[in-house]
Amino acid sequence: MLSRIAESLFWIGRYVERADGTARILDVHLQLLLEDPWIDEDTACRSLLSVMGSEVDPVQALTRADVLALLAVDRGHPASIAYSLGAARENARRAREVVSTELWEVLNTTRARMPRKVAPEKVHEFFGWVRERSALAVGIVESATSRDEAYAFFTLGRSLERADMTARLLATRSLTEASGPSWTTILRSVGAYEAYLRTYRGVPSAKNAAEFLLLDRLFPRSILFAVTRAEQCLRDIEPRGMDRAGIGDQALRQLGQIRSELEYRPIADILDDLQRHMDAVQLATSATSEAVRQRYFPTNAAPSWVAEKS
């Protein structure tokens, strides 16, 4: 497969998942700000923007409207939903020879219908629309794409981004422990609440909910599931990634290290310093993405969450 095509498929997967994950995180936290009058809105908004990798004016007071404008509809901000959907569509255009007509139409239509402003009473509806469009794009790939290198690169991008997004969601919980979203709210935001109840059969506790989202091997939005799937994609792309002595592939090594760190550490230890462990997951996904770029498409600079300074 051409390096150009592989890179586009990888970033289509990442951007579609990024739009979905950002919508879920914003939906939870903006709704919380709306419902709880005791929360310091400025502090909560800054914490959320920090977790999402966005820098803001340290003097200006922030409101939920500012967060919505920056992370939802700002077409020029690399961490926004609008930017992600536009970038997914642009990458699909570059890889048009391997992207199916159905997927192209979904991404193109979604980008065309992306609003430039969202009314306060339509915020939840907007986030639901983003999740539905992302699910439609992924569903087309899952149901009508051969399990070849194209599928592996797309799924690798999605898996890395999903691990990163779940880590960011859990990090927002640790930053706002006293007034942040409940574990029930977090589980619902990733569609995990009913799956959690079938697994644990009880009201969510911090230990069980964190364990489910971090370590469950069967739930597709858990960090462990996403990391394991990314490892499998790398092995499908490069079956010889495992050398006779150890792991030669740098991306596989990064994923294996973070997977082992999560699998073999007691959940109580992770909860004691959740922020640090979630930072480690984000660093590992970033390092893996860079290793993949250098190995398979080294001529191009990696897209960034942070806008370049002029």
Secondary structure, DSSP 4 states (H G I P E B T S, - for coil): --HHHHHHHHHHHHHHHHHHHHHHHHHHHHHHHHH-TTS-HHHHHHHHHHHTT----SSS---HHHHHIIIII-TT-TTSHHHHHHHHHHHHHHTTTTS-HHHHHHHHHHHHH--S---GGGHHHHHHHHHHHHHHHHHHHHHHS-SSHHHHHHHHHHHHHHHHHHHHHHHHHHHTTTTS--HHHHHHHTT-HHHHHHHH-SS--HHHHHHHHHH-SS-TTSHHHHHHHHHHHHHHH-GGGB-SSSB--HHHHHHHHHHHHHHTS-HHHHHHTHHHHHHHHHHHHHHHHHHHHHHH-TTSPPP-SSPPP-
